[in-house]
Amino acid sequence: MMKFVINTHSVVDVITNSSTEIFVCNTDKSIEVVEQCLRAMLSVYNSENGYAQLFEDVFTSIRIANEDDIEWYSDCVLEMQNTSIIIEPADDWFPRSLSDAIVREFNAQIVM
């Protein structure tokens, strides 16, 4: 199954649109912000392509990487750490333009 991994350079790497709002990346708040961004990306994708895909049908989970993830992906993701966020699509088929946007906007890596 394809997954996106967002690696951080430090524990305060993920920043919202407000230049004064910074938060630690291994909190529930960081997952909420990633989800909000993904929902916005999906909305744009749906409107540009005439689809009405629901977020819950496109993404299985968004979570902080745990030790099992780090061990499993260690060959693929050299910089993965406990502050990495994993985004799991619901299906192996995933729209290329949406995948490209996630990689570009989050500087994410795709792992299989």
N, C-alpha and C positions, 0 to 999 in steps of 0.2 A: 504494500500500500504506500502511496506517495504521501510524504509529509513535508511541511515547510518548517525550517528551524531558523529562528531569529536569534542570532548570537549578539551578545552585548559586549562592549569594550570595557565597561565598568558597571557597577550596580546602579548607576544613575544615568544610564545611556538613553533610555526612552524618554522623549520630551513631547509634551502636547503642543498644540498650536500657540499657546501663550508662552512667551519666552521666559516668563517668571515662574512657571509651574513645572517643577521637576519632581519625579517620584522614583522610589527604589523599584527596580525591575522585578523583584521576586515577591511581589504582593498581588493581592486580588485586583487592586486598582490598575496595574499594568495589563492584566488580562482583560479588564473592562474596556480599556482604551484600545487595545488591539481589536477586540470584538466590534467596537464602534467604528473603527476604521474599515474593518472587513465588511460590515453591514453597508457602509457608504460605498465601498468599491462594488459590492454586489448590486446595489441599487443602480449605480451608473452602468454596470454591465447589462443589467436587465433592461434599462431604458434604451440603451444603444442597440440592443439586439432583439427587442420585442419579446423578451421573456418575462416570466413572473416567478422565478425560482425563489423559494423561501430559504432564509439563512439556515434554518435547522435541517433542511434537505441537502444543503451544499457542504456544510461543515459539521464534522462529528464532535470535535473538541478543540479547545484552546487551553493549554495548561503549561505550567512551569515544568521544565525537564527534571526528571528524578534520576536516581542513581542507575536504575535499569536502562533508561534511555541513553545515558552517558556511556554505559558499557556497550550497549547494542550498536550505537552509531559512532563509536570511537574511531573506526577506520575511515568513516565518511566525513565526519565533522570534527576537525582537529581542535577547534576552539570551544567546543560545547562545554558549558559549565552549568552550575545549578541555577544560574540566572537566565538561561536560555528559555525561550518560549517555543512550544511546539504547536503548530496548527495542523490538524488532521482533516483533510477533505473527506466527505462521506463516501466517495466513490473513487475508483481508479481513474475514471474519465473525469477530467477537469478542464474547463475552458482555458485555452492557451492564453488568451488576452488577460484573463483574470489571474492566472498563474504568473504571467510576466509582471503584472501590476504589483502583486504581493512581493515578488523578488525585488523589484525596483524600489518600492516604497519602504519596505522593511529591511532591505539588504539581506533578505532571507536566503538560505540554501535549501535546495530540494534534495531530500534523501528518499530512498526507496526501501 
